[in-house]
Amino acid sequence: MTRFRPYLLSNLYFTLWVSSISGISNALASYWSKDLGALESAIDFIHAFAGNSVIGLIVNFIPATFNVKYAHTPLFWLSGNLMMLGMNALMLGAHYAIQTENPIEARIVPTIASQCLENMFILKRLIAKNNA
């Protein structure tokens, strides 16, 4: 279990944050642009959070595994960002495959959130490495 723990924690890190940010974005868009009430916006939050969480718990093992295995390499800042861009391209392809109404619009917030989270993870590793 100890060897599995870093992967699980990293997976939960990405899944919960991206799901939360996507849910908040969805709820705010519903509230302001569609003029829906608080209850409908809360339902949109739950819909986006749950949708991202379920698939995220499966898919986010890829960046979690990558980060745990390659965080010590000298070009991790570059390879980590390229890996996350690749993951976002795969998710955009998945949205096209399931015929989402507007796949690019659906992926804007999760892409920005996941790239920011990856860079926060990289920065945390670089700071820890420089302080050691």
Secondary structure, DSSP 4 states (H G I P E B T S, - for coil): -TTTHHHHHHHHHHHHHHHHHHHHHHHHHHHHTS---HHHHHHHHHHHHHHHHHHHHHHTHHHHHHHHHHTTSTTHHHHHHHHHHHHHHHHHHHHHHTT-SSHHHHHHHHHHHHHHHHHHHHHHHHHHHHH-
